Amino acid sequence: MLDAAPVSTPMNFSTKISSDGVPLDDPAAFKRLIGRLIYLTNTRPDITYAIHRLSQFVAAPTTLHHQAAFRILRYIKQTPGQGIFLTANNNLQLQAYSDSDWADCPDSRKSSTGYIVYLGDSPIAWKSKKQNTVSHSSSEAEYRALAQTVCEL
């Protein structure tokens, strides 16, 4: 990956990741790569969504999932200085942001929830997760995202 061209985003968000594609001959390398990338999400919340979307397919990865994982590596190459920055200021104001995307998963039609919580200027908690139930509207998906964020707070 040293000679690979860097990219500016970890994932092509217009492309939906699904179970389509040609199954990999040896999925062990893909599983190891995803495991290492999950470990990296502890300090790189910018790649959390993309990696957790790919981690849903470790049981039966395809060539499309492998290409998406390589795109994340190319993004990491582009942004080596990114990560969590913990400031030493005295601003202890708690802020939280949440969002959801309605019926994003093409296989189950479930929505995804994401949130991030800041203490001052430093992120202290974040999560991206597929919702447990199918939402009937975008408002319901947003409400579920907000409820998960409030539970975290």
Buried (B, 14 or more C-beta within 10 A) or exposed (E): EEEEEEBEBBBEEEEEBBBEBEEBEEBEEBBEBBEEBBEBBEEBBBBBBBBBBBBBBBEEBBBBBBEBBBBBBBBBBBBEEBEEEEEEEEEEEEEBEBBBBBBBBEEEEBBBBBBBBBBBEBBBBBBBBBBEEBBEEEEBBBEBBBEBBEEBE
